[in-house]
Amino acid sequence: MKRATSVKPSPSVTLIALFVALAIGGCTNRKVSSLNPVGDPTPQPVPTPTVINCSVTVNPQNVQVTVDDQGNMVDPKSITFAVISNVAIQVMSSNADPNALTLNTALPTQAALQNSIVADVKSTTGGSVEFLVQANNGYSTGSCAGNYQVTPITERPSPQNLLFNVTGDFTGDNVPDSAGWDMTTGYWWINRTKKFGSWDRLSQWTNVMASDLNSDGRADIIGRDALTGNWWVQLSSGTAFINQYLLNWNINAGLVPPSTTGGAWILQATDNNGVRWESSITRTNTAQNPIPVVASTPTSFVANLSLTTLDPLPRPYNTSTTLSWQAQNASNCVLRYGSNTIQLTGNSGTVQSDILTATTTFTLICSSPALAQMIRVIPVGEAPNPDITLNTDARIVRKNSRAEDGTVRVNWSSSNTTSCNLFQNGALVSSGVSGSYRESDISRPVTFRLACWSARGPIEAAKSVDVSTVLQATPQALDFGTVNIKERSAAQYIVIKNEDYTAATHIMVAISTQFVPAGGNCPHSPFRLGAGDQCRIGLAFRPTGEGRKNGTVQILYNDGISEISAPAIRLTGKGNKPKKGK
């Protein structure tokens, strides 16, 4: 009996069995028969199907896009789809509409729990995008979708960004329009709603004006780039601006209306040397819309101004001058100096100035059509030195004197001054470059000060007036009663007081007979009393006969003007002849 032998399958038979197994398993989440390695009799486990749970988040959910007046998007916006799963997956494909979305990132090639895909929005309507995904083990697939919305916003410029607010009928409908240039984007806007054209936003635009430069009934815009000196024209077709280079002009010019017929506009300007330049703008003979324009080569017109004086120089102080002026290739002239502006007529003439007290600059200013000027400096000599005189008719007056010979008169005069003030002890009492002033009630020393002003500065003078000394003696009368002949009464006293501000000198006291000194503290005559000082003189009655006796005390002193006496003090007493035996 033969022994059975085992036969090993060849490698080709094993490969065929593999393809059969794959064919039977397919690409679904079903179990797949395992194949043993060649020569390995051990059975292999079948892979477990993977359950895919995925979702899509969209950021932003609502995309806001800017559109023009026709609804066309001005600038596309981006949107991000985040495909999120419970297992590592790979995004295989999407059903994104290329007319609505453009994926600007490639689909991820590495499996992950979250895959981000960025797309550009190309349509103003929203939609849904489905993504096909596959598990990392390659045995399971799935799909998930995300929705997004699109909100169109009509494009409008920010008012604070608009420059050169010029007006004109840019659309040709006989209705005035307003045109503004957005400095952030370079676009020209009509009435802030319609985008009409653009200028380079990096240029430095100036001299921007609106005019119908090609005479087609629609306003155009002209302006100059200060960085290059180039003039550019925005010619209106009625629906948009067409930008046209005009010419190069490296000076600051302004556009003025034409003064002649034929549709020519004139660019006029004056350079830093006072030269006037002109260039005419005319339309070309063409049927294009809009009609192009051309500019002529600039020509120059020199503004010739002259300004001279007809008087010898320098002019003396406080005099005027006569000026002669002339203007060629210029008009509308004025003469300015100081705060004065004189409108001139014609193209030549003479003008007399006001009084000049300092070197003065005269400026002749004319239009050419821009401003041209001529300057002439007229030197003026220095002001003469001022002089003042101040006098009083008395150096000392008696206190509180109201008599005609006791008043003080002050007289003053000045030359080469503009004003003067007279002060009495600091108080203003009179004004004028000359004059007089009288003070008739002076109770204390006074100083008069004259202050004047001139072109060369202030000047002052002062005079002082003193007041005479006044002595007062009290009481005004003394009555000694009845005293026996050759006897002496009891002493009585009078007080002498200096009530003024200065000392009283050479004081003499004279006493009538029948009355005699009787002590006191006054020095022997002549004596002196300082300001505010006082002393006492004692008096007694010593009659030499019988009956009523009268007398006086006279006080003489020098009051600073002359010898004067104080009011006399009356003295009375009665002499008595005693009876014999008594």
Buried (B, 14 or more C-beta within 10 A) or exposed (E): EEEEEEEEEEEEEBEEBEEEEEEEBEEEBEEBEEBEEEEEEEEEEEBEBBEBEBEBEBBEEEBEBBBEEEEEBEEBBEBEBBBBBEBBBBBEEBEBBEEBBBBEEEBBEEBBEEBBBEBEBBBBEBBEBEBBBBBBEEBBBBBBBBEBEBEBEEBEBEEEBBEBEBEBBBBBEEEEBBBBBBBEBBBBBBBBEBBBBBBEEEBEBBBBBBBBBBBBEBBBBBBBBBEEBBBBBBBBBBEBBBBBEBBEBEBBBBBBEEEEEEBBBBBBBBBEEBBBBBBBBBBEEEEEBBBBBEBBEBEEBBBBBEBEBEBEEBBEBBEEBEBEBBBBBBEBBBBBBEEEEBEBEEBEBEBEBEEBBEEBEBBBBBBBBBEBBBEBEBEBBEBBEBBBEBEBEBEBBBBEBEEEEBBBEBBBBBBBBEEBBBBBEEEEEBEBBEBBBEBEEBEEBBEBBBBBBBBEEEBEBEBEBBBBBBBBBEEEEBEBEEBBBEEBBEBBBBBBBBBBBBBBBEBBBEBBEBBBBBEBEBEEEEBBBEEEEBBEBBBBBBBEEEEEBEBBBBBBBBBBBEEBEBEBBBBBBBBBEEEEEE
